[in-house]
């Protein structure tokens, strides 16, 4: 089978890096709420959700 590799432009890579950096800064200023009981709030998909939202907003411009 043939694998398809998606080309990512420099500007796309830079935008993704800036989003990750901004998210890290935001999380350092406003720490995510962690319930006392543990992992009731799974934030593992949060960065993906924020990147998706940013991508949608950039396409609307």
Predicted model as a PDB file, atoms N, CA, C, CB and O in Angstrom, pLDDT in the B-factor column:
MODEL        1                                                                  
ATOM      1  N   UNK A   1       0.828  -1.176   0.000  1.00 74.00           N  
ATOM      2  CA  UNK A   1       0.000   0.000   0.000  1.00 74.00           C  
ATOM      3  C   UNK A   1       0.880   1.250   0.000  1.00 74.00           C  
ATOM      4  CB  UNK A   1      -0.946  -0.008   1.206  1.00 74.00           C  
ATOM      5  O   UNK A   1       1.984   1.248   0.545  1.00 74.00           O  
ATOM      6  N   UNK A   2       0.387   2.287  -0.603  1.00 86.00           N  
ATOM      7  CA  UNK A   2       1.127   3.540  -0.677  1.00 86.00           C  
ATOM      8  C   UNK A   2       0.692   4.470   0.443  1.00 86.00           C  
ATOM      9  CB  UNK A   2       0.925   4.213  -2.044  1.00 86.00           C  
ATOM     10  O   UNK A   2      -0.499   4.646   0.700  1.00 86.00           O  
ATOM     11  N   UNK A   3       1.668   5.055   1.098  1.00 90.00           N  
ATOM     12  CA  UNK A   3       1.362   6.027   2.153  1.00 90.00           C  
ATOM     13  C   UNK A   3       1.317   7.416   1.537  1.00 90.00           C  
ATOM     14  CB  UNK A   3       2.416   5.966   3.308  1.00 90.00           C  
ATOM     15  O   UNK A   3       2.131   7.752   0.676  1.00 90.00           O  
ATOM     16  N   UNK A   4       0.369   8.212   1.980  1.00 89.00           N  
ATOM     17  CA  UNK A   4       0.250   9.584   1.527  1.00 89.00           C  
ATOM     18  C   UNK A   4       0.781  10.485   2.626  1.00 89.00           C  
ATOM     19  CB  UNK A   4      -1.221   9.940   1.162  1.00 89.00           C  
ATOM     20  O   UNK A   4       0.353  10.407   3.778  1.00 89.00           O  
ATOM     21  N   UNK A   5       1.709  11.332   2.256  1.00 88.00           N  
ATOM     22  CA  UNK A   5       2.298  12.266   3.204  1.00 88.00           C  
ATOM     23  C   UNK A   5       1.768  13.654   2.877  1.00 88.00           C  
ATOM     24  CB  UNK A   5       3.864  12.227   3.155  1.00 88.00           C  
ATOM     25  O   UNK A   5       1.876  14.114   1.741  1.00 88.00           O  
ATOM     26  N   UNK A   6       1.202  14.311   3.863  1.00 86.00           N  
ATOM     27  CA  UNK A   6       0.646  15.652   3.663  1.00 86.00           C  
ATOM     28  C   UNK A   6       1.747  16.685   3.817  1.00 86.00           C  
ATOM     29  CB  UNK A   6      -0.505  15.934   4.660  1.00 86.00           C  
ATOM     30  O   UNK A   6       2.495  16.672   4.795  1.00 86.00           O  
ATOM     31  N   UNK A   7       1.838  17.566   2.857  1.00 89.00           N  
ATOM     32  CA  UNK A   7       2.810  18.651   2.914  1.00 89.00           C  
ATOM     33  C   UNK A   7       2.347  19.697   3.913  1.00 89.00           C  
ATOM     34  CB  UNK A   7       3.016  19.284   1.520  1.00 89.00           C  
ATOM     35  O   UNK A   7       1.192  20.123   3.887  1.00 89.00           O  
ATOM     36  N   UNK A   8       3.246  20.105   4.788  1.00 89.00           N  
ATOM     37  CA  UNK A   8       2.927  21.160   5.759  1.00 89.00           C  
ATOM     38  C   UNK A   8       3.844  22.347   5.458  1.00 89.00           C  
ATOM     39  CB  UNK A   8       3.108  20.655   7.257  1.00 89.00           C  
ATOM     40  O   UNK A   8       5.068  22.241   5.544  1.00 89.00           O  
ATOM     41  N   UNK A   9       3.241  23.455   5.112  1.00 94.00           N  
ATOM     42  CA  UNK A   9       4.043  24.636   4.790  1.00 94.00           C  
ATOM     43  C   UNK A   9       4.717  25.183   6.050  1.00 94.00           C  
ATOM     44  CB  UNK A   9       3.164  25.727   4.134  1.00 94.00           C  
ATOM     45  O   UNK A   9       4.339  24.856   7.176  1.00 94.00           O  
ATOM     46  N   UNK A  10       5.713  26.014   5.824  1.00 95.00           N  
ATOM     47  CA  UNK A  10       6.415  26.625   6.951  1.00 95.00           C  
ATOM     48  C   UNK A  10       5.466  27.439   7.819  1.00 95.00           C  
ATOM     49  CB  UNK A  10       7.552  27.511   6.452  1.00 95.00           C  
ATOM     50  O   UNK A  10       5.557  27.422   9.046  1.00 95.00           O  
ATOM     51  N   UNK A  11       4.559  28.149   7.167  1.00 95.00           N  
ATOM     52  CA  UNK A  11       3.632  28.999   7.937  1.00 95.00           C  
ATOM     53  C   UNK A  11       2.686  28.144   8.780  1.00 95.00           C  
ATOM     54  CB  UNK A  11       2.816  29.912   6.989  1.00 95.00           C  
ATOM     55  O   UNK A  11       2.336  28.539   9.893  1.00 95.00           O  
ATOM     56  N   UNK A  12       2.263  26.978   8.271  1.00 95.00           N  
ATOM     57  CA  UNK A  12       1.412  26.081   9.061  1.00 95.00           C  
ATOM     58  C   UNK A  12       2.163  25.540  10.275  1.00 95.00           C  
ATOM     59  CB  UNK A  12       0.908  24.917   8.193  1.00 95.00           C  
ATOM     60  O   UNK A  12       1.619  25.483  11.377  1.00 95.00           O  
ATOM     61  N   UNK A  13       3.408  25.146  10.062  1.00 95.00           N  
ATOM     62  CA  UNK A  13       4.215  24.635  11.176  1.00 95.00           C  
ATOM     63  C   UNK A  13       4.455  25.720  12.222  1.00 95.00           C  
ATOM     64  CB  UNK A  13       5.560  24.094  10.661  1.00 95.00           C  
ATOM     65  O   UNK A  13       4.400  25.456  13.423  1.00 95.00           O  
ATOM     66  N   UNK A  14       4.721  26.947  11.758  1.00 96.00           N  
ATOM     67  CA  UNK A  14       4.948  28.062  12.681  1.00 96.00           C  
ATOM     68  C   UNK A  14       3.681  28.380  13.466  1.00 96.00           C  
ATOM     69  CB  UNK A  14       5.423  29.309  11.914  1.00 96.00           C  
ATOM     70  O   UNK A  14       3.740  28.636  14.668  1.00 96.00           O  
ATOM     71  N   UNK A  15       2.540  28.363  12.791  1.00 96.00           N  
ATOM     72  CA  UNK A  15       1.258  28.628  13.463  1.00 96.00           C  
ATOM     73  C   UNK A  15       1.007  27.581  14.538  1.00 96.00           C  
ATOM     74  CB  UNK A  15       0.089  28.638  12.443  1.00 96.00           C  
ATOM     75  O   UNK A  15       0.593  27.924  15.646  1.00 96.00           O  
ATOM     76  N   UNK A  16       1.251  26.307  14.229  1.00 96.00           N  
ATOM     77  CA  UNK A  16       1.044  25.243  15.211  1.00 96.00           C  
ATOM     78  C   UNK A  16       1.985  25.402  16.399  1.00 96.00           C  
ATOM     79  CB  UNK A  16       1.245  23.870  14.563  1.00 96.00           C  
ATOM     80  O   UNK A  16       1.594  25.166  17.542  1.00 96.00           O  
ATOM     81  N   UNK A  17       3.234  25.806  16.126  1.00 96.00           N  
ATOM     82  CA  UNK A  17       4.194  26.016  17.215  1.00 96.00           C  
ATOM     83  C   UNK A  17       3.748  27.169  18.109  1.00 96.00           C  
ATOM     84  CB  UNK A  17       5.602  26.294  16.651  1.00 96.00           C  
ATOM     85  O   UNK A  17       3.825  27.076  19.334  1.00 96.00           O  
ATOM     86  N   UNK A  18       3.282  28.256  17.492  1.00 97.00           N  
ATOM     87  CA  UNK A  18       2.828  29.407  18.270  1.00 97.00           C  
ATOM     88  C   UNK A  18       1.601  29.065  19.108  1.00 97.00           C  
ATOM     89  CB  UNK A  18       2.516  30.579  17.345  1.00 97.00           C  
ATOM     90  O   UNK A  18       1.469  29.538  20.237  1.00 97.00           O  
ATOM     91  N   UNK A  19       0.712  28.253  18.567  1.00 96.00           N  
ATOM     92  CA  UNK A  19      -0.466  27.832  19.331  1.00 96.00           C  
ATOM     93  C   UNK A  19      -0.047  27.014  20.540  1.00 96.00           C  
ATOM     94  CB  UNK A  19      -1.429  27.018  18.447  1.00 96.00           C  
ATOM     95  O   UNK A  19      -0.559  27.227  21.640  1.00 96.00           O  
ATOM     96  N   UNK A  20       0.887  26.072  20.349  1.00 96.00           N  
ATOM     97  CA  UNK A  20       1.363  25.256  21.484  1.00 96.00           C  
ATOM     98  C   UNK A  20       2.028  26.136  22.537  1.00 96.00           C  
ATOM     99  CB  UNK A  20       2.357  24.169  20.999  1.00 96.00           C  
ATOM    100  O   UNK A  20       1.817  25.950  23.736  1.00 96.00           O  
ATOM    101  N   UNK A  21       2.838  27.100  22.079  1.00 96.00           N  
ATOM    102  CA  UNK A  21       3.534  27.994  23.008  1.00 96.00           C  
ATOM    103  C   UNK A  21       2.543  28.863  23.779  1.00 96.00           C  
ATOM    104  CB  UNK A  21       4.535  28.881  22.249  1.00 96.00           C  
ATOM    105  O   UNK A  21       2.682  29.041  24.989  1.00 96.00           O  
ATOM    106  N   UNK A  22       1.550  29.399  23.085  1.00 96.00           N  
ATOM    107  CA  UNK A  22       0.540  30.226  23.744  1.00 96.00           C  
ATOM    108  C   UNK A  22      -0.245  29.409  24.758  1.00 96.00           C  
ATOM    109  CB  UNK A  22      -0.411  30.842  22.710  1.00 96.00           C  
ATOM    110  O   UNK A  22      -0.555  29.900  25.843  1.00 96.00           O  
ATOM    111  N   UNK A  23      -0.569  28.168  24.417  1.00 95.00           N  
ATOM    112  CA  UNK A  23      -1.308  27.288  25.329  1.00 95.00           C  
ATOM    113  C   UNK A  23      -0.487  27.024  26.595  1.00 95.00           C  
ATOM    114  CB  UNK A  23      -1.664  25.950  24.627  1.00 95.00           C  
ATOM    115  O   UNK A  23      -1.026  27.023  27.702  1.00 95.00           O  
ATOM    116  N   UNK A  24       0.812  26.800  26.423  1.00 94.00           N  
ATOM    117  CA  UNK A  24       1.682  26.560  27.580  1.00 94.00           C  
ATOM    118  C   UNK A  24       1.747  27.793  28.474  1.00 94.00           C  
ATOM    119  CB  UNK A  24       3.098  26.168  27.118  1.00 94.00           C  
ATOM    120  O   UNK A  24       1.710  27.677  29.699  1.00 94.00           O  
ATOM    121  N   UNK A  25       1.842  28.972  27.863  1.00 94.00           N  
ATOM    122  CA  UNK A  25       1.874  30.215  28.647  1.00 94.00           C  
ATOM    123  C   UNK A  25       0.555  30.400  29.384  1.00 94.00           C  
ATOM    124  CB  UNK A  25       2.156  31.437  27.736  1.00 94.00           C  
ATOM    125  O   UNK A  25       0.544  30.733  30.569  1.00 94.00           O  
ATOM    126  N   UNK A  26      -0.556  30.185  28.686  1.00 95.00           N  
ATOM    127  CA  UNK A  26      -1.874  30.326  29.302  1.00 95.00           C  
ATOM    128  C   UNK A  26      -2.021  29.366  30.481  1.00 95.00           C  
ATOM    129  CB  UNK A  26      -2.984  30.073  28.267  1.00 95.00           C  
ATOM    130  O   UNK A  26      -2.497  29.754  31.548  1.00 95.00           O  
ATOM    131  N   UNK A  27      -1.611  28.108  30.284  1.00 93.00           N  
ATOM    132  CA  UNK A  27      -1.716  27.119  31.363  1.00 93.00           C  
ATOM    133  C   UNK A  27      -0.808  27.458  32.544  1.00 93.00           C  
ATOM    134  CB  UNK A  27      -1.372  25.731  30.836  1.00 93.00           C  
ATOM    135  O   UNK A  27      -1.111  27.104  33.683  1.00 93.00           O  
ATOM    136  N   UNK A  28       0.314  28.151  32.270  1.00 93.00           N  
ATOM    137  CA  UNK A  28       1.188  28.520  33.389  1.00 93.00           C  
ATOM    138  C   UNK A  28       0.586  29.669  34.201  1.00 93.00           C  
ATOM    139  CB  UNK A  28       2.585  28.914  32.870  1.00 93.00           C  
ATOM    140  O   UNK A  28       0.820  29.775  35.405  1.00 93.00           O  
ATOM    141  N   UNK A  29      -0.193  30.531  33.530  1.00 94.00           N  
ATOM    142  CA  UNK A  29      -0.832  31.650  34.224  1.00 94.00           C  
ATOM    143  C   UNK A  29      -2.125  31.207  34.897  1.00 94.00           C  
ATOM    144  CB  UNK A  29      -1.114  32.798  33.247  1.00 94.00           C  
ATOM    145  O   UNK A  29      -2.389  31.558  36.047  1.00 94.00           O  
ATOM    146  N   UNK A  30      -2.929  30.432  34.170  1.00 93.00           N  
ATOM    147  CA  UNK A  30      -4.209  29.938  34.669  1.00 93.00           C  
ATOM    148  C   UNK A  30      -4.160  28.412  34.693  1.00 93.00           C  
ATOM    149  CB  UNK A  30      -5.399  30.449  33.788  1.00 93.00           C  
ATOM    150  O   UNK A  30      -4.605  27.770  33.742  1.00 93.00           O  
ATOM    151  N   UNK A  31      -3.625  27.818  35.770  1.00 89.00           N  
ATOM    152  CA  UNK A  31      -3.500  26.364  35.819  1.00 89.00           C  
ATOM    153  C   UNK A  31      -4.855  25.682  35.633  1.00 89.00           C  
ATOM    154  CB  UNK A  31      -2.873  25.933  37.145  1.00 89.00           C  
ATOM    155  O   UNK A  31      -5.879  26.158  36.123  1.00 89.00           O  
ATOM    156  N   UNK A  32      -4.840  24.560  34.916  1.00 83.00           N  
ATOM    157  CA  UNK A  32      -6.099  23.830  34.729  1.00 83.00           C  
ATOM    158  C   UNK A  32      -6.623  23.319  36.066  1.00 83.00           C  
ATOM    159  CB  UNK A  32      -5.906  22.654  33.749  1.00 83.00           C  
ATOM    160  O   UNK A  32      -5.848  22.957  36.950  1.00 83.00           O  
ATOM    161  N   UNK A  33      -7.945  23.294  36.204  1.00 83.00           N  
ATOM    162  CA  UNK A  33      -8.561  22.772  37.424  1.00 83.00           C  
ATOM    163  C   UNK A  33      -8.343  21.269  37.496  1.00 83.00           C  
ATOM    164  CB  UNK A  33     -10.076  23.107  37.472  1.00 83.00           C  
ATOM    165  O   UNK A  33      -8.675  20.534  36.566  1.00 83.00           O  
ATOM    166  N   UNK A  34      -7.783  20.829  38.604  1.00 71.00           N  
ATOM    167  CA  UNK A  34      -7.587  19.400  38.815  1.00 71.00           C  
ATOM    168  C   UNK A  34      -8.444  19.005  40.004  1.00 71.00           C  
ATOM    169  CB  UNK A  34      -6.072  19.043  39.050  1.00 71.00           C  
ATOM    170  O   UNK A  34      -8.167  19.423  41.128  1.00 71.00           O  
ATOM    171  N   UNK A  35      -9.493  18.197  39.774  1.00 67.00           N  
ATOM    172  CA  UNK A  35     -10.347  17.774  40.881  1.00 67.00           C  
ATOM    173  C   UNK A  35      -9.558  16.987  41.927  1.00 67.00           C  
ATOM    174  CB  UNK A  35     -11.509  16.929  40.357  1.00 67.00           C  
ATOM    175  O   UNK A  35      -8.578  16.315  41.604  1.00 67.00           O  
ATOM    176  N   UNK A  36      -9.993  17.078  43.174  1.00 65.00           N  
ATOM    177  CA  UNK A  36      -9.307  16.394  44.271  1.00 65.00           C  
ATOM    178  C   UNK A  36      -9.308  14.888  44.079  1.00 65.00           C  
ATOM    179  CB  UNK A  36      -9.957  16.743  45.601  1.00 65.00           C  
ATOM    180  O   UNK A  36      -8.387  14.208  44.531  1.00 65.00           O  
ATOM    181  N   UNK A  37     -10.322  14.359  43.420  1.00 61.00           N  
ATOM    182  CA  UNK A  37     -10.435  12.919  43.224  1.00 61.00           C  
ATOM    183  C   UNK A  37      -9.537  12.357  42.147  1.00 61.00           C  
ATOM    184  CB  UNK A  37     -11.825  12.578  42.904  1.00 61.00           C  
ATOM    185  O   UNK A  37      -9.450  11.137  42.008  1.00 61.00           O  
ATOM    186  N   UNK A  38      -8.866  13.195  41.381  1.00 55.00           N  
ATOM    187  CA  UNK A  38      -7.986  12.674  40.341  1.00 55.00           C  
ATOM    188  C   UNK A  38      -8.479  12.999  38.956  1.00 55.00           C  
ATOM    189  CB  UNK A  38      -7.837  11.195  40.482  1.00 55.00           C  
ATOM    190  O   UNK A  38      -8.952  14.107  38.701  1.00 55.00           O  
ATOM    191  N   UNK A  39      -8.372  12.045  38.060  1.00 53.00           N  
ATOM    192  CA  UNK A  39      -8.584  12.266  36.640  1.00 53.00           C  
ATOM    193  C   UNK A  39     -10.015  12.351  36.162  1.00 53.00           C  
ATOM    194  CB  UNK A  39      -7.939  11.221  35.916  1.00 53.00           C  
ATOM    195  O   UNK A  39     -10.326  11.791  35.110  1.00 53.00           O  
ATOM    196  N   UNK A  40     -10.891  13.010  36.865  1.00 49.00           N  
ATOM    197  CA  UNK A  40     -12.258  13.170  36.377  1.00 49.00           C  
ATOM    198  C   UNK A  40     -12.296  14.098  35.169  1.00 49.00           C  
ATOM    199  CB  UNK A  40     -13.164  13.712  37.488  1.00 49.00           C  
ATOM    200  O   UNK A  40     -13.191  14.007  34.329  1.00 49.00           O  
ATOM    201  N   UNK A  41     -11.315  14.990  35.092  1.00 50.00           N  
ATOM    202  CA  UNK A  41     -11.218  15.921  33.970  1.00 50.00           C  
ATOM    203  C   UNK A  41     -10.023  15.508  33.123  1.00 50.00           C  
ATOM    204  CB  UNK A  41     -11.080  17.407  34.464  1.00 50.00           C  
ATOM    205  O   UNK A  41      -8.882  15.765  33.507  1.00 50.00           O  
ATOM    206  N   UNK A  42     -10.259  14.877  31.988  1.00 53.00           N  
ATOM    207  CA  UNK A  42      -9.154  14.455  31.131  1.00 53.00           C  
ATOM    208  C   UNK A  42      -8.862  15.557  30.126  1.00 53.00           C  
ATOM    209  CB  UNK A  42      -9.482  13.120  30.406  1.00 53.00           C  
ATOM    210  O   UNK A  42      -9.658  15.811  29.223  1.00 53.00           O  
ATOM    211  N   UNK A  43      -7.715  16.212  30.287  1.00 55.00           N  
ATOM    212  CA  UNK A  43      -7.349  17.312  29.397  1.00 55.00           C  
ATOM    213  C   UNK A  43      -6.454  16.855  28.264  1.00 55.00           C  
ATOM    214  CB  UNK A  43      -6.662  18.406  30.177  1.00 55.00           C  
ATOM    215  O   UNK A  43      -5.861  17.692  27.582  1.00 55.00           O  
ATOM    216  N   UNK A  44      -6.336  15.569  28.041  1.00 57.00           N  
ATOM    217  CA  UNK A  44      -5.429  15.076  27.011  1.00 57.00           C  
ATOM    218  C   UNK A  44      -5.830  15.532  25.624  1.00 57.00           C  
ATOM    219  CB  UNK A  44      -5.370  13.575  27.050  1.00 57.00           C  
ATOM    220  O   UNK A  44      -4.972  15.631  24.747  1.00 57.00           O  
ATOM    221  N   UNK A  45      -7.110  15.816  25.393  1.00 55.00           N  
ATOM    222  CA  UNK A  45      -7.548  16.248  24.075  1.00 55.00           C  
ATOM    223  C   UNK A  45      -7.674  17.762  23.980  1.00 55.00           C  
ATOM    224  CB  UNK A  45      -8.868  15.602  23.732  1.00 55.00           C  
ATOM    225  O   UNK A  45      -8.077  18.256  22.927  1.00 55.00           O  
ATOM    226  N   UNK A  46      -7.356  18.515  25.007  1.00 62.00           N  
ATOM    227  CA  UNK A  46      -7.510  19.960  24.995  1.00 62.00           C  
ATOM    228  C   UNK A  46      -6.652  20.645  23.923  1.00 62.00           C  
ATOM    229  CB  UNK A  46      -7.163  20.512  26.351  1.00 62.00           C  
ATOM    230  O   UNK A  46      -7.176  21.472  23.177  1.00 62.00           O  
ATOM    231  N   UNK A  47      -5.354  20.330  23.820  1.00 65.00           N  
ATOM    232  CA  UNK A  47      -4.566  21.009  22.784  1.00 65.00           C  
ATOM    233  C   UNK A  47      -5.125  20.767  21.383  1.00 65.00           C  
ATOM    234  CB  UNK A  47      -3.117  20.545  22.844  1.00 65.00           C  
ATOM    235  O   UNK A  47      -5.144  21.683  20.560  1.00 65.00           O  
ATOM    236  N   UNK A  48      -5.569  19.573  21.110  1.00 67.00           N  
ATOM    237  CA  UNK A  48      -6.133  19.265  19.799  1.00 67.00           C  
ATOM    238  C   UNK A  48      -7.393  20.091  19.557  1.00 67.00           C  
ATOM    239  CB  UNK A  48      -6.447  17.760  19.683  1.00 67.00           C  
ATOM    240  O   UNK A  48      -7.616  20.571  18.445  1.00 67.00           O  
ATOM    241  N   UNK A  49      -8.202  20.257  20.571  1.00 65.00           N  
ATOM    242  CA  UNK A  49      -9.429  21.039  20.429  1.00 65.00           C  
ATOM    243  C   UNK A  49      -9.099  22.502  20.162  1.00 65.00           C  
ATOM    244  CB  UNK A  49     -10.303  20.910  21.688  1.00 65.00           C  
ATOM    245  O   UNK A  49      -9.754  23.142  19.340  1.00 65.00           O  
ATOM    246  N   UNK A  50      -8.093  23.039  20.847  1.00 67.00           N  
ATOM    247  CA  UNK A  50      -7.715  24.432  20.650  1.00 67.00           C  
ATOM    248  C   UNK A  50      -7.100  24.641  19.271  1.00 67.00           C  
ATOM    249  CB  UNK A  50      -6.736  24.877  21.738  1.00 67.00           C  
ATOM    250  O   UNK A  50      -7.356  25.657  18.626  1.00 67.00           O  
ATOM    251  N   UNK A  51      -6.291  23.687  18.816  1.00 70.00           N  
ATOM    252  CA  UNK A  51      -5.720  23.800  17.477  1.00 70.00           C  
ATOM    253  C   UNK A  51      -6.809  23.746  16.417  1.00 70.00           C  
ATOM    254  CB  UNK A  51      -4.695  22.691  17.235  1.00 70.00           C  
ATOM    255  O   UNK A  51      -6.762  24.481  15.430  1.00 70.00           O  
ATOM    256  N   UNK A  52      -7.786  22.876  16.624  1.00 66.00           N  
ATOM    257  CA  UNK A  52      -8.888  22.776  15.673  1.00 66.00           C  
ATOM    258  C   UNK A  52      -9.684  24.075  15.639  1.00 66.00           C  
ATOM    259  CB  UNK A  52      -9.806  21.597  16.033  1.00 66.00           C  
ATOM    260  O   UNK A  52     -10.070  24.537  14.565  1.00 66.00           O  
ATOM    261  N   UNK A  53      -9.930  24.663  16.791  1.00 66.00           N  
ATOM    262  CA  UNK A  53     -10.673  25.926  16.848  1.00 66.00           C  
ATOM    263  C   UNK A  53      -9.883  27.038  16.164  1.00 66.00           C  
ATOM    264  CB  UNK A  53     -10.982  26.312  18.314  1.00 66.00           C  
ATOM    265  O   UNK A  53     -10.457  27.852  15.440  1.00 66.00           O  
ATOM    266  N   UNK A  54      -8.585  27.076  16.386  1.00 67.00           N  
ATOM    267  CA  UNK A  54      -7.752  28.098  15.749  1.00 67.00           C  
ATOM    268  C   UNK A  54      -7.734  27.917  14.236  1.00 67.00           C  
ATOM    269  CB  UNK A  54      -6.320  28.048  16.304  1.00 67.00           C  
ATOM    270  O   UNK A  54      -7.757  28.896  13.490  1.00 67.00           O  
ATOM    271  N   UNK A  55      -7.693  26.684  13.790  1.00 68.00           N  
ATOM    272  CA  UNK A  55      -7.698  26.419  12.353  1.00 68.00           C  
ATOM    273  C   UNK A  55      -9.010  26.866  11.720  1.00 68.00           C  
ATOM    274  CB  UNK A  55      -7.463  24.929  12.082  1.00 68.00           C  
ATOM    275  O   UNK A  55      -9.014  27.451  10.636  1.00 68.00           O  
ATOM    276  N   UNK A  56     -10.114  26.593  12.389  1.00 63.00           N  
ATOM    277  CA  UNK A  56     -11.421  27.007  11.880  1.00 63.00           C  
ATOM    278  C   UNK A  56     -11.502  28.526  11.807  1.00 63.00           C  
ATOM    279  CB  UNK A  56     -12.552  26.452  12.767  1.00 63.00           C  
ATOM    280  O   UNK A  56     -11.990  29.080  10.822  1.00 63.00           O  
ATOM    281  N   UNK A  57     -11.022  29.199  12.851  1.00 65.00           N  
ATOM    282  CA  UNK A  57     -11.060  30.660  12.872  1.00 65.00           C  
ATOM    283  C   UNK A  57     -10.179  31.245  11.762  1.00 65.00           C  
ATOM    284  CB  UNK A  57     -10.606  31.187  14.247  1.00 65.00           C  
ATOM    285  O   UNK A  57     -10.552  32.241  11.142  1.00 65.00           O  
ATOM    286  N   UNK A  58      -9.022  30.638  11.507  1.00 69.00           N  
ATOM    287  CA  UNK A  58      -8.147  31.174  10.471  1.00 69.00           C  
ATOM    288  C   UNK A  58      -8.734  30.977   9.084  1.00 69.00           C  
ATOM    289  CB  UNK A  58      -6.781  30.524  10.550  1.00 69.00           C  
ATOM    290  O   UNK A  58      -8.473  31.783   8.191  1.00 69.00           O  
ATOM    291  N   UNK A  59      -9.514  29.936   8.881  1.00 66.00           N  
ATOM    292  CA  UNK A  59     -10.129  29.696   7.579  1.00 66.00           C  
ATOM    293  C   UNK A  59     -11.315  30.618   7.344  1.00 66.00           C  
ATOM    294  CB  UNK A  59     -10.571  28.245   7.462  1.00 66.00           C  
ATOM    295  O   UNK A  59     -11.706  30.833   6.197  1.00 66.00           O  
ATOM    296  N   UNK A  60     -11.895  31.167   8.406  1.00 58.00           N  
ATOM    297  CA  UNK A  60     -13.038  32.050   8.276  1.00 58.00           C  
ATOM    298  C   UNK A  60     -12.616  33.457   7.877  1.00 58.00           C  
ATOM    299  CB  UNK A  60     -13.817  32.089   9.572  1.00 58.00           C  
ATOM    300  O   UNK A  60     -13.460  34.256   7.471  1.00 58.00           O  
ATOM    301  N   UNK A  61     -11.359  33.770   7.982  1.00 56.00           N  
ATOM    302  CA  UNK A  61     -10.851  35.127   7.680  1.00 56.00           C  
ATOM    303  C   UNK A  61     -10.723  35.335   6.201  1.00 56.00           C  
ATOM    304  CB  UNK A  61      -9.499  35.370   8.348  1.00 56.00           C  
ATOM    305  O   UNK A  61     -10.313  36.410   5.762  1.00 56.00           O  
TER     306      UNK A  61                                                      
ENDMDL                                                                          
END                                                                             
